[in-house]
Amino acid sequence: MILQPLFFYLFSAVTIASAFMVISARNPVHSVLFLILAFFNAAGLFVLLGAEFLAMILVVVYVGAVAVLFLFVVMMLDVDFVELRQGFLQYLPVGALVGLVLLAELIVVLGGAFVSPETAAQVAQPIPPLSEMTNIAAIGSILYTKYILFFQMAGLVLLVAMIGAIVLTLRHKEGVKRQNISAQVGRSREAAVELVKVKTGQGI
């Protein structure tokens, strides 16, 4: 029982320190690396809470895709973050307002848990038929039965967003030959085939 609180404080301290270094590091590559470290320690906290599915998603999706993508973008494009941070004070009031709103929401949630702990306990309890399943099995059973329509709609929205991003960022270069499928399908036999009468001994 001593190891669980010990690991909790360890993961929490490293997560907070990594999050602070993300916004305070001068090198953007170091910021991304500290962000990856914060994600790993947050995944460790999820494992301690018994939410292994969230820990796996955090590592696979955010660390394996998003954070690595940020790292490659920073390293390949050589973005001048010093120039981007020059307008920090200009957007400081808006950021402070958003931070205060999020802080008020957290206070309301935590205050409700302390005022009526029986309500929070009921919300945290699993659905009775799924109470004997594991965490991942219960999430999969609910996701692919009761919420299958919303799951498919979310996938469709992500697919449309991906296609839209590709279309918006696609740039055609001058002088590069490209395939025009509609022109190929719509051309006639006369335009595609040319008969040439070659005399004997005058071939290619």
N, C-alpha and C positions, 0 to 999 in steps of 0.2 A: 504493500500500500504506500510505501514511502517513495517508490520509483515514479509513480504516476504524477504526484504533485511536483516532483523534481523535474521531470521532463516537461511538464506544463510550464513551469517558470522558465526553463531553458529555452523552449520554443518561443514563448511569448517575448522574452528579452531579445532574442536574436531577430524576431520578426519586427519588433518596434525599432531596433537599431538599424536594420536593413531598410525599413521604410523611410527612416530619417536620412539615411545616406543616399537614397534614390533622389531626393529633392535637393540635397546639399552637395553632391559630388560635382566637381567641375567637368570631368570627362563624361560625355554621354554614354560611352561604352561601359564605363564603371557603373553608371546609374542602372543600365539594363541588367548588368550582372548582379547588382544588389537586389534588383526587382525579382530576378530568378531565385535568389536566396530567400527572399521574403515569401515567395510562393511555396517553396519547399517546406519552410517552417510552418506556414499556415496549413499545409497539407498534414504535417505532423500533428498539429492541434486538432484537426478534423478526425484523425485516426484515434486520438485519445478520447474524443467525444463519442466514438462509435459510428461515425459517419464515414465509413471507408469509401463509399461511392463518391462523395464530394471530394475526398482527398485524391482519388484516382482521376477524377475529372479535372481537378485543379492542376495536377502534374501533367496530364496528357494534353489538355487543351491549352492552358495558359503558358505553362513552361515549354511544352513541346512544340507549340505552334506560335502563339502570340508573342511571347517574350523573345523567342529565337528569331522570329520575323522582324521584331523591332531591332534586334542586334544586327542582323544582316542589312537592314535598311540604313541604320546609322553608319555602319562600316563601309557600305558600298556607295552610298550617295554623298557621304562626307557633308552632312547637314551642319550648317553653322548655327549651333544652338545659342551661342553668345548673342547673335543678332536677334534670335527669336525671343530671348529673355529680356530684351531691352524694354518691351512694353509691359513688363510684369506689374509695375505700379499702376498702370492705367486700368488694368482689369482686377486690381486688388479689391475694390469695394464689391464687385459682383461676386468674386470668389468668396469673400467673407460672408456675404449674404447667403450663398448656397451652403457654406459650412455651418452657419447658424441654423438654417432650416434642417439640415441633416442631424445636427446635435439635438434640436428640439424633438425630432422624430425618435431618436435613440432614447431620449429621456422619457418620452411617453411610453415606449415599448417596455423599457426596464422598470419604469414606475408602475405600469400595469401588472408586471410580473411580481413586484413586491407587494402591491396593494391587495391583489387577489391571486395568490399563488395557485389556488385550486383551478382557476380558469386556465392559467398557463399550463398546468399539468394535464388538463383535458385536451388542450390543443396539441401538446407534444406527444400524446399517446397515439400509437398506430391504430389503424382500422381493425376492429376485432377479428374478422376472418383472416387477416394477414399478420396477426400478432405472433404467430408461431414461426413465421418465415424469417429469413435473414434480411438485412437491410437492402441489399441489392435485389434480391428476389421480390421483395415487397414493392420496391420502386418500379421494377420491370413489369410486374403484374398489373399495377395500376396504370402505368404509362401506356401499355399496349392493349389495354381493354377499355377502361373508362375514359381515358384522355387520348385515345388514338387519333381522333379527328384533329384535335389541337396540335398534337405532335406532328402529323402530316402537314398541317397548315404552316407550322413553324419551319419545317424543312423546305416547303415551297417558297416561303418568304426569303429564306437564306439563299435558295437557288436563284431566285429572281434578282436579289441584291448582288450576288456574285456575277451573274451575266451582265447586269447593268454596270458594274464597276469595270468589267472587261471592255464593254462597248465604249464607255466614256473615256477610258485611258488608251484606247487603240488609236494609233497614229499611222497613216499610210505615207510611206516615203516615195519621193518622186523617182522615176526611172526603175522601179522594181516591178517585175512582171508578177501578176497575181492571177489566180484562177477565177474566172467568171462563170459560175455554174449555169446561171440562167441563160447566158449567151451561148454556151455550149449546147444546152438542151434545146434551145429554140432555133438553132441554125438549120437551114435546109440542106438537102442533098447536093444541090447545085453549088452552094457555098462551101461545102465540106470536101467535095470530090472534084478533081480537075483531071480530065482525060487529055493526054498529050500523045500525038502520033509521032513516033520516033522512026526515022528512016533506018534502014539496015546499015549497020556499021557506024552509026552516029549516036550510040547509046552514051550513057553517063560514064 
